Amino acid sequence: MSLDIQSLDIQCEELSDARWAELLPLLQQCQVVRLDDCGLTEARCKDISSALRVNPALAELNLRSNELGDVGVHCVLQGLQSPSCKIQKLSLQNCCLTGAGCGVLSSTLRTLPTLQELHLSDNLLGDAGLQLLCEGLLDPQCRLEKLQLEYCNLSAASCKPLASVLRAKPDFKELTVSNNDINEAGVRVLCQGLKDSPCQLEALKVTEETRGGVSDSREAAGLSSDLQNCLGPRTRCRCPLAGRLSDVFAQVHVGPSGEGPVAAVGQPGPLPGVSPVCVHRVKSCSFTAACCSHFSSVLAQNKFLLELQISNNRLEDAGVQELCQGLGQPGSVLRVLWLADCDVSDSSCSSLAATLLANHSLRELDLSNNCLGDAGILQLVESVRQPGCLLEQLVLYDIYWSEEMEDRLQALEKDKPSLRVIS
């Protein structure tokens, strides 16, 4: 637990009645309240609601990973209806909210003009729930800027109302719809919404990430580094387990009769310390190269999009070449591009290398866990070493290369101190 005069931050603690009684006065005065995975239920929500009504200082409320349900969430939202409420950030991630509960949430958005950030990931909202939510987002009184909707069981049908929000809200800054099955049809609609509007969206995140404690190749690097220590300092390896942990964690499922998580890898049995409410299946956004022409068009025309995360989708070389066409246009302002685990090969590196010289806004490029070798990396190195290339971070987790290429990369970082090669 972390506690100071301004904030209350408790994680993974089952709260007894006595402990709860101690905390209630703090809920009435802290600016930041985080009760993450604390076993909160519908009954506790009544106390939270009452406390929030008399807390005019509240700026952030985080109740993630508590089984509140629609009724509990409704109760909490009632506590935010006070005229003095000035909340800016609300997280209800993994709170068992369903599409049926989105009607109340939509109404709340109309009455909270100070709310800027809303996290709803890991709730099964579905397309119907998202439609209700967007009705609130479209209200003139709603000034939300950041919305997270990972693992919300959305399909391409949800992209039409989201595109309407992008068209209507010029100040919208960040949209995360990763790990939803929105496929190419959804991408096309979202990208059209960005092109047709003055929306100043800065970050669009539509990756597939693994669950179960390790989210992507960046976090998996800890496992890679353990193997690296065994192999020696001058040997680089692509660790199949680190790069493909989704293959392991996708097999974690809730056992029969609600008995809790069971591991289908190795000896079956319960997973200690894992709550059933936190176990989710990996679900792709189902992007292929066909989506990349839509992204490319946005990259070429949109003057505000600074970050695009589309890792873990099968874009392949054809898709990357489409993206490079957009990035190579004078109007592109993108600064961060994630293309990890996108089935990219050395064949794409000539296009990427040319783009790095033509594009003067890109600062970070992630190509981790792709089938790149010395030939492709060499093309990237030759462009990055040029004074006209302004790239600051090249991420290459879980990729093979030779000792000779390792020497080249080390020399590159030495000659260009502004650049970090992360591997």
N, C-alpha and C positions, 0 to 999 in steps of 0.2 A: 504493500500500500504506500502511496505517495500522498502527502497531505501538507499543504501550507495554507496561508490565510486565503489565497485566491482560488485554490483548486483542490478537488477531491478525486483521487485516482486509485481505484481498486481493481485488481485483475485476479480472476480465478480464485475467488474466495467465497465459500458458502457462508452466508451471513445468518447467524443465529438471531433470535428475537432480541436478545440483549444488545448484540452488536448493532443491529438495525436501529434500535432506539438511540444509540450513541450517534449514529450517522445522520438521523433525520434533521437535527438542527443545522448541520453543515449543508444539507441540501437546500436550505432556505437562504444561504448567504454566499456560497462559492460562485465564482464566475465560470469555472470549468468543473463539470461533474462527469466523471467517467466511471461507470460500473460495468466492467467488461467481464462477461462470463461469471456472474455472481449468483446464479441460481434464482434470479428474480422471476416471479410469477405474476399472474394477474392480480392476486391479492396485494402484493407489494406496490403495484402500480397506483393504487388508490392513495397510498401514503406519498408516493413520488409526486402525483398530481397536486395534492394539497400543498406540498412543500414548494413546488415550482410557482404556484400562484402568488406566493409572498416573497419571491426572489427576483427583484428587478435587476439584479446584477448579472444574471445568467447569460453567458455568451455561447457556451458550448455544452451540449448534452450528448453523451455517448452511452448507449445501453446495448451495445452489440453482444451477440451470442447469449441472449437470455430468451427463454421461451415465453414471450409475452402474449403472442397470439393477437388476433384482430381486436379482441375486447380490451386486452391490456394496453395495446398501442393507442386505442381510442381514448382510454382513460388518461394516459400520459399526455396526449395531445390537448385534452381539455385543460390540463394545467398550464399550457402555453397560451391560453386565450386571454390572459390578463392584459389590459391596455398598456401596462408598464413593461411587458415582456419585450426584450431586445435580443433574443437569441439569434446567433449568426450561423452556427454549425450544429446539425442534428444527425446522429448516426443511429439507425435502426437496423443495421446489418445483422442478418441471421437471427431475426426475432420472431420467426414463424408468422410473418405477415403474409396474407394471401390477397388475391385480387379483390375479394369482397371487402377487405379493409381499406382499399385505396380510395373509396369514395370519401371517407372521413378525412383521410390525409390530403386529398385534393381540396376539400373545403378549408382545411387548416392553412394550406399554402396561400389562399386568398387573403388571410388575415395576419400573415407574418411578413410584412415588407422588409424586415431586417434580415431574414434568413437568406444566406448566400450559398450554403453548401449542404447537400442532402445525400446521405449514404443509405442505399436500400439493397445492396448486393446480398445474395444468398437468401432471398425470399422468393417464393414461387408466385410472383405477381401475375404472370401470363399476359397475353395480349390485351385481354379485357381490363385487367387492373392497370396496365400501362396507359390505356386509353383514358381511363378515369383520372389518372395522375396528370396526364398532359392537359386535361381540361383546367385543372388548377394552375398549372404552369403558364398557361396562356392568359390568365387573368392579369390585367394591368397592375394590380397590387403586388403580384409575385415578382420578386427581383432576384430569383435564384441564379447563381453563376456556375455552380459545379454540381453535377449529378452522376452518381455511381450506380450502375444497374448490372453488375456482373452476376451470372448464374441466377437470372430471374425468369427463366423459362420463356424467353421472348422469341418470336419468329420474325420473319421479314415483315409481317403485318404491322408490327410495332413501329417500324421505321417511318411510316407515313405520319403518324401523330408526332413523332420526335422531329421529323423534318419541319413540320408546321411550327413547332416550338423554336427551332433554329431560325426560321424565317421571321418570326414575330419578336424574337428577343435578341437585339443587337449586342447586348452586354453579356450574353452567355459565353463562358470561357472554357469549360471542360466537360466532356461527355465520355463516360466509360460504359461500353456495352459488350465487354469481353465475355467470352464463354456463353454466348447465346447463339442459337441456330438461325442467324439472320441472312446468311448466304449472299449470293451476288445480287439478288433482287433487292434485298434490304440495303446493301451498300450503294446501289444505284440511286435509290430514293434519298438516302442520307446525303450523298454527295451532291445530288441535285438541289437539296435544301440549302446546302452551304453555298452553292454557286448562285442561287437565286436571291440571296439575302445579304444584308449588311452585317450579318452575325460575325462577331469578333472572336469566334471559337479559336482557342489557342492549342488545345490538346484533344485529340480524338484517339481513344484507346479501344482497340477491337482485337486483342490478342486472345490466344488460348493459353491458359496457364494450368499447371498441375496443382493438385491439392494434396493435403496430408502433411504439411509441414515444410515442404520445399516447393516453391512456386515456379521457379524457372532456372535457366542455366546459371544466372548470376548467383542465386542462393545455393545451387548445387555445386558451385565452385569449391565450397568447403570440402566436399567429398573428393573432388578432383585433386585438390591440393594435398590431401592425405596420400593418395596414390602417387602424386608427383614426388613427395618426399622419399618414397620407396624407390622410384625410378632414377632419381638423380637430378641435379639442377639444370642439365643441358638437354634433357629429353622432354619433348612436349607430347602429350597424348590427348586423344579424344576419348573421354571416359564414357563408355556406353551407358553405365548405370547412372552417372551424374547427369548426362544429357538426356536420358529417357526415363526419368523417375516416374513420369506419368504412366509408363507401362506397368510399374509396380503398384502405384497408388490407385490406379483405375480399378484394381482388383479388390480394393477394400470396400466392403459392403456391409449393410446392416444385416445381422443374422436373422434366422427365422424366429417368428413369435416375438419380435422386438427385443431379442436378448442382447442387442448391442453390436458393435462392430466386430467383424470376423475377418482375419487376414487370409486371403486365398493364396498367399505366397508362403512357401515353407510349411511349417506345422500350423494347422488351423488353430485358432484360439483367440481370446479377447485381446484387444490392444489396450494396454494400461494407459490411463491418463487421457483417453480419447472419448469425448462425449458424443453420443449419437447425433446430437443436434449439429455437430461440427463436421460431419462426414458428408461429402458431396461427390457426385460423379463428375469426371472430366467431360466437358462438352465443348466441341469446337464451334467456331463461328462459321466454319465450312467455306472459307474463302479459297478461291483458286486464281489462276492467272487472269481469268475473265473479269475479276473485280478490279484489276489494277488500272484499267483504262479510266475508270471512274475516279479512283484516287489520283491518278496522274493529272486529270483535268482540274481537280480541286487544287492540287499542288501548284499548278501553273497559274491559276487565276486568283486564288484566295490570298489576301494580303495580311491575314491574321494568324493562320494556322502555323503554330510553332513546333508542335510535337505530334508525331504519328507513330503509334505502336500497333504493328500488325504481325507480331511474331507468332510462330506455331501455326501458321496456315500454309497450305501447299501452293505457294505462289510460283515457285520454280523460276527458271531463268527467263522465260518469256514474260512473266509478271514483273520481275525486277527490271527488265529492259523497258517495259511500259512506264514504270515509276520513274526511271531515269530520264525519260523524255519530259515528264512534268518538272522534275527537279532541275533540269537543265535550262528551263525557261527563265528569262530575266525577272519575272514576277514572283518566283518562288521565294518564300521567306522561312521555310522550315528549318529548324535548328536541331531537332532530335528525331532520328528514324531508327526504329527497332525492326530488324528483319531476321531475328534469331529463329533457327529451326524452320526455315521456309523452303527446304529442298533446293537451295541455291548451290551452284557448282562454279568451277573456275570460269566457265563460259560467260558468266555474268560480270566478271571482274573488269573486263575491258570497258563495258558501259559504266560501271561504278567508278572506275578510275577517271574516265573522261568527265563524269558528273562532278567528282570532287574538285576538278579544276575549273569547271564552268560555274559551279554553284558557290556563292560567297557567303551564304547564310548558315549552312550546315556545320554544326559543331560536334555532334555525337552520332556515330554510326555503329549499330550492334549487328554483327554478322555471326554470332555464336552458333555453334552446333549445326553448321552447314558443311557440305562436302567440299571444302576448299583445300587446296594443296599449295605447294611452293609456287607453282606457276601463277595461280590466281593472286596469291598474297603479294608476290613480287610486283604485279601490275599496280596493286593498291599502294604499295610502298613507294614506287616511283612517282606516283601522283602526290602522295601525302608529303613527300620530302620537298616538293616545289614551294617556293615562297608564296605563290598565289593560292595555295590550299590552306584554308583557315580551320580545318578540322582540329578539334582539341582532344577528342576521345574516340579511339577505335577499339571496340570490344570484340574479342575473339576467343571466348571461352570454348573449350572442348573441340579444338581443331588440331589436326596433325600438321607439323612442319619439321623440317630438318634442322640439324645443328647450324648449318650455313645460314638458313633463314632466321634462326634465332639470333645469330650474330648481326644480321642486317637490321632486325627489329631493335636490338639494343643500341646499335649505332644510330638508328633513326631517332630514337628518344634522346640520345646524347646530343645529336646535332640540332634537334628541334625541341627545346625544353618546354615549349607550350603544348606539346602533344603527349598524351598518355596512351600506351598500348596495354589494354587490360586483358589478361589471359590466364 
